[in-house]
Amino acid sequence: MKVLYLYSNKTGLQSKFKKHRKIIERLSRTFELTSHQTESVDDLMKCCSDAKKNGFDSVIVCGGDGTLKDAVNAIAPLDKEDRPIIGYIPMGTVNDSGKSFGVKGSIRQAIKVIEKQQVYDIDICIANNEYWTFVAAIGQFTDISYIVPRKQKKILGRFAYYNVAVKEVFTKRRINVHIKCDQGEFDFETPFLMCLNGVNVGGFRVNPQNSLFDGKMNIYITPTTIFNGLTNYIFHRKRITIINTKHAEISTSETSSWCLDGEEGMKGNLVLDVLPAHIQVFGYFKNLR
């Protein structure tokens, strides 16, 4: 199998060029490998979108959640025969995205998953015209991943996020949400809203029953309780409303941006759809629900 390995030093943690060399050496034992250090997001996306044209069966991207999101947004619009298999090696701050398909944060474990060459067709989602894999969220806490300065991420890692989250716990925030979906129409007041197609958010296992093979996403609506609803995910999960749907149209009173896979997205109303079995990934699943 011909594989293109793409990596960048622009992640939340210190760049590790020695690790990249070791990764390349290791993957070269299994694949006919070509490596490329990307110079920009545009460079990464062009390499991904042109991979099949250039004779590659797969692209393996190394970086954070944003890097994988960029790769998906380059590959997802292509015709099916032009979409390469995606492999993911996490080297970001939290690395939530890969956990949904069995890449749980360790570089060594991610390499083992890729070397097994088990390929799965997984669901992804689209918000208006932008693709995402694990979360679309708005409201309190949801901008933390991209407002924390890069320097703090390098020093503190994920604790840079938690430091900001603790401060926001004590800042009261409410948004009005209207949702039109497969189950009907709903109105809520909530501190924050999460649409999930993944298991982890912010380093926590929020959506453990998620499936990437059912053609649906889960919308989590948090009631307006103490600490902006965070305690509901620890002590009172039955208070959270969960809507399982293929399609949703969401309008909110919030004027800030949506968070898509940990990156700043668009503002305003969203039309969300699940794209069943839309991309192929190297993954590991104990059970296919």
SULHU-V193131 format. One record per pair of residues at least 12 apart in sequence whose ideal C-beta (glycine too) atoms are under 8 Angstrom apart, sorted by the first residue. I is the first residue (numbers start at 1). J is the second residue. Records with the same first field share a line. If there is no record, write none. Layout:
I: J / J
This chain:
1: 31 / 32 / 57 / 58 / 117
2: 31 / 32 / 34 / 55 / 56 / 57 / 58
3: 27 / 31 / 32 / 33 / 34 / 56 / 57 / 58 / 59 / 60 / 87
4: 33 / 34 / 35 / 36 / 47 / 51 / 54 / 56 / 58 / 59 / 60 / 84
5: 23 / 24 / 27 / 33 / 34 / 35 / 36 / 59 / 60 / 62
6: 35 / 36 / 38 / 44 / 47 / 48 / 59 / 60 / 61 / 62 / 71
7: 20 / 23 / 35 / 36 / 37 / 38 / 61 / 62 / 63 / 91
8: 37 / 38 / 44 / 62 / 63 / 67
9: 37
10: 63
11: 63 / 64 / 67 / 91 / 92 / 93
12: 64 / 92 / 93 / 94 / 150 / 153 / 154 / 157
13: 91 / 92 / 93 / 153 / 154 / 157
14: 154
16: 91
19: 91 / 107
20: 35 / 37 / 62
23: 62 / 89 / 107 / 111
26: 111
27: 60 / 111 / 114 / 115
30: 114 / 115 / 117
31: 58
34: 56
41: 70
44: 61 / 67 / 70 / 71 / 74
45: 70 / 71 / 73 / 74
46: 74
47: 59
48: 61 / 70 / 71 / 74 / 75 / 84
49: 74 / 75 / 78
51: 75 / 84
52: 78 / 81 / 82 / 83 / 84
53: 82
56: 84
57: 84 / 85
58: 84 / 85 / 86 / 87 / 282
59: 71 / 75 / 84 / 85 / 86 / 87
60: 86 / 87 / 88 / 89 / 114 / 282
61: 86 / 87 / 88 / 89
62: 88 / 89 / 90 / 91
63: 90 / 91 / 92
64: 90 / 91 / 92 / 93 / 94 / 95 / 262
65: 92 / 94 / 95 / 96 / 97 / 134 / 145 / 261 / 262 / 263
66: 92 / 261 / 262 / 263
67: 92
68: 86 / 88 / 97 / 98 / 133 / 261
69: 97 / 131 / 132 / 133 / 260 / 261 / 262 / 263
71: 86
72: 86 / 124 / 131 / 132 / 133 / 279
73: 130 / 131
75: 279
76: 124 / 126 / 131 / 275 / 278 / 279
77: 131
83: 279 / 280
84: 280
85: 119 / 280 / 281 / 282
86: 279 / 280 / 281 / 282
87: 114 / 281 / 282
88: 101 / 103 / 110 / 281 / 282
89: 103 / 107 / 110 / 111 / 114
90: 103 / 105 / 106 / 107 / 110
91: 107
93: 145 / 153 / 157 / 158 / 160 / 161
94: 145 / 158 / 161 / 202 / 203 / 262
96: 134 / 135 / 198 / 200 / 201 / 202 / 203 / 262
97: 133 / 134 / 198 / 261 / 262
98: 110
99: 198 / 199 / 200
100: 122 / 133 / 134 / 197 / 198 / 199 / 200 / 210 / 212
101: 120 / 122 / 212 / 281 / 283 / 284 / 285
102: 283 / 284 / 285
103: 283 / 284
113: 282 / 283 / 284
114: 282
116: 282 / 284
117: 282
118: 282 / 283 / 284
119: 280 / 281 / 282 / 283
120: 212 / 280 / 281 / 283 / 285
121: 277 / 278 / 279 / 280
122: 212 / 213 / 277 / 278 / 279 / 280 / 281 / 283
123: 197 / 212 / 213 / 214 / 215 / 216 / 274 / 275 / 276 / 277 / 278
124: 197 / 274 / 275 / 278 / 279
125: 195 / 197 / 217 / 272 / 273 / 274 / 275
126: 272 / 273 / 275
127: 258 / 260 / 265 / 266 / 270 / 271 / 272
128: 266 / 270 / 271
130: 260 / 265 / 266
131: 275
132: 197 / 260 / 261 / 265
133: 197 / 198 / 261
134: 196 / 197 / 198 / 199 / 200 / 201 / 261
135: 194 / 195 / 196 / 197 / 198 / 201 / 259 / 260 / 261 / 262
136: 194 / 195 / 258 / 259 / 260 / 265 / 270 / 272
137: 192 / 193 / 194 / 195 / 201 / 258 / 259
138: 175 / 192 / 193 / 252 / 254 / 256 / 257 / 258 / 259
139: 173 / 175 / 190 / 191 / 192 / 193 / 252 / 254
140: 168 / 171 / 173 / 191 / 192 / 228 / 229
141: 165 / 168 / 191 / 192 / 202 / 228 / 230
142: 192 / 194 / 258 / 259
143: 256 / 257 / 259 / 264
144: 161 / 164 / 165 / 168 / 202
145: 161 / 202 / 259 / 262 / 263
146: 259 / 262 / 263 / 264
147: 164
148: 160 / 161 / 164
158: 203
161: 202 / 203
165: 202 / 230
168: 228
169: 227 / 228 / 230
170: 227
171: 228
172: 228
173: 191 / 192 / 228
174: 189 / 190 / 191 / 224
175: 189 / 190 / 191 / 192 / 193 / 252 / 253 / 254
176: 188 / 189 / 252 / 253
177: 189 / 190 / 193 / 221 / 250 / 251 / 252 / 253
178: 250 / 251 / 252
179: 219 / 221 / 243 / 248 / 249 / 250
180: 248 / 249 / 250
181: 219 / 243 / 245 / 247 / 248 / 249
182: 245 / 246 / 247 / 248
183: 243 / 245
186: 221 / 243
188: 221 / 241
189: 224
190: 221 / 222 / 223 / 224 / 229
191: 222 / 224 / 228 / 229
192: 222 / 228 / 229
193: 219 / 220 / 221 / 222 / 250 / 252
194: 206 / 219 / 220 / 222
195: 217 / 218 / 219 / 220 / 248 / 250 / 272
196: 210 / 217 / 218 / 219 / 220
197: 210 / 212 / 217 / 218 / 274
198: 210
204: 233
206: 220 / 233
207: 220
209: 289
211: 288 / 289
213: 277 / 288 / 289
214: 289
215: 246 / 274 / 276
216: 244 / 245 / 246 / 274
217: 244 / 245 / 246 / 248 / 272 / 274
218: 242 / 243 / 244
219: 242 / 243 / 244 / 245 / 248
220: 240 / 241 / 242
221: 240 / 241 / 242 / 243
222: 240
223: 239 / 240 / 241
225: 239
246: 273 / 274
247: 271 / 272 / 273 / 274
248: 270 / 271 / 272
249: 269 / 270 / 271 / 272
250: 269 / 270 / 272
251: 269
252: 269
255: 267
258: 270
